[in-house]
Amino acid sequence: MPFQSIRFFKSLTILAIVGFLGGALARGATVDVRPGDDIPSIVAANPTGTTFNIYPGTYRLQKPIVPKTGDRFIGQTACAPPNTSCPAILSGSRIIGPLAKFNGTNYEVTGQSQQGKALVPYQKQVLCDAGWQGCIYPEDLFFDGVPYKHLSSSTLPAIGPGQWWFDYTNNVIYFHDNPSGHTVETSVVNNAFGGPANNVTIQYLTLKEFANVQPIGVIGVSQDQNALTRETNWTVQNCEILLNHGFGVRVGYGIHVLNNYIHDNGQLGIGGGLGVTSYPSTQSTNSGILIQGNVINHNDYAHFNPNFGAGGIKIGSTSGVTIRRNTIQRNEGSGIHFDNQSTNEVVDGNTITDNSDSDGVNQEIGYGTSKFRNNVILRNGVQVNNNYFSDQIRVSNSAGVESYCNVLEAPSGKGIGTWGIGSANFRGYNPYPPYQYLTSFGNSFHHNTVIFDSGSTAVTGFNQGDTANQPAFFVKNSQPDHNQYHVSNTGVVLFKYDNNNSGSNLLKSFPHYQASTGTSPTGVTTGPETHSTIDAHYNAGFPTVAITSPMDQSALANLLTVTATASDNSGIDRVELYVDWQLEATAQAAPFAFNSINVSSLSTGSHIVTAMAYSNAGVRNCYAVTLNKQ
């Protein structure tokens, strides 16, 4: 063949390949992707830093997408879930309804060879809720987008409505309900985006029905000892992530998870972390993880046991996580749970409500310096599938948590608390230097608003459960103070603070609780809640308040100007301005502006500026920012 003919033949071959890949090579830095295109192959064929413009339609992946560094995956149609949906849909499932045959008892679909790795219980850990042992398997069956209950059995069980069983040995799926007129899907692929690439952006996409299970997320996979150098600095923004068996998003170093709708996933909305005990450098490094502006609700349809890990967000072995202005509601499990030596967190301005079977916010076996503030944490912990004791805010064998300007509401029901700081029996030793025994110290709870619903028996306060190893538990934690308690009966005996090493943990009335005198860390003999109050305004609601200027972490000059907003159904009586908890000024009516407050005497460093709003109904709430003086 002449040289010119060979060259022409090669050109035709290249053009054919380009056509197969949806025009990927022809468009350089920006590639249009349309329904029917094979996204993983297109990504593999393009250089680093490519932007993939994904048009509306459903893309049923055959394998995960492995990005390259700097790649951007952007839905062609902008969306703002949950208000507007994202029409570019990446699915990890296949349709099997038309393949189903009725065998006289059940419908069966043969040739289903997909089988992800199931979870194996460790340390006698119960992974699933009672009756939901199929949670350990990553595959799901969906009828019209509704996940069915995965039965766990070594042989074909009796299958009822809304149930299914996977015969992994013979590659057969069985279900009870007639698929006629319904879309029946089963999840196959275990991950949408993962791999070693850094600086990846994912935006304006719907990601659903992936067969993932811990430690794999729909977005993100575990990088183990490479967590500081691989899969770092990702951005996940304006996406809808739903109906996936495990984590919606697995966090990695430097990830920003912004303004997404993460709901109806099998275990957790967001999970993971950087380090394990084998890789202490990942745990001690500030992760730069930011989770902000997301709506995270109705997760744990597979019924993982919240004591193992389920709900809104659970992060372990990671330092420096910021969780801000998210709405986390109606999950089974904790709203936010830090575990396994997580340190130095900021939980700021979130709404965390109606999560069942576990805590609103939980810091477990962690340390460092953490701030839980400006959060609205209401009605968490109702026992639906389990009988665990839960708090709106819980600190357990952890250090350095300061909680202030939060609103807590405890519903009626068994085993529900408002806030608790506890020293539980032996939780081991910190695996990182200085390898100390895990204790609770340096925690404080102040300037919060605490509401007990009618009939609530919510326990509140300090619990000494480790007298042998933490005899100075009450001395090493700040005494709670400057809180407001609103109850239907001011004589309730619900407060706990022995201020000794008896381990009795007696429940007390509020006056008796305030009289629990002892020696403070500064050597002063006093009791808890000296400046706190209790009243019967439990059904009066609470005011909303915010500082609109200056922004958190702004520079602080010698003259401070602050603007705030405040509202309440009963009206606002006044707003007070505090600097480092010292009253500086009061505004009686809107607009709530504080001009030219002289703070020239403040030292260099960080200072807390707080707006405290009082409603006409007699309920208080506050909002704080941190300002930095050079």
Buried (B, 14 or more C-beta within 10 A) or exposed (E): EEEEEEEEEEEEEEEEEBEBBBBBBEBEEEBBBBBEBBBBBBBEBBEEEBBBBBBBBEBBBEBBBBBBBBBBBBBBBEBEBEEEEBBBBBBBBBBBBEBBEEEEEBBBBBEBEBBBEBBEEEEEEEBBBEEBBBBBBBBBBBBEEEBBBBBBEEEBEEBEEBBBBBBBEEBBBBBBBEBEEBEBBBBBBBBBBBBBBBBBBBBBBBBBBBBBBBBBBBBBBBBBEBBBEBBBBBBBBBBBBBBBBBBBBBBBBBBBBBBBBBBBBBBBBBBBBBBBEEBBEBBBBEBBBBBBBBBBBBBBBBBBBBBBBBBBBBBBBBBBBBBBBBBBBBBBBBBBBBBBBBBBBBBBBBBBBBBBBBBBBBBBBBBBEBBBBBBBBBBBBBBEBBEBBBBBBBBBBBBBBBBBBBBBBBBBBEBBBBBBBBBBEEBEEBBBEEEEEBBBBBBBBBBBBBBBBEEBBBBBBBBBBBBEEBBEBBBBBBBBBBBBBBBBEBEBBBBBBBBBBEBEBEBBBBEBBBEBEBEBBEEEEBBBBEEBEBEEBBEBBBBBBBBBEBEBEEEBEEEBEBBBBBBBEBEBBBBBBBBEEEEBBEBEEEEBBBEEBEBEEBEEEEBBBBBBBBBBBBBBBBBBBBBEBE
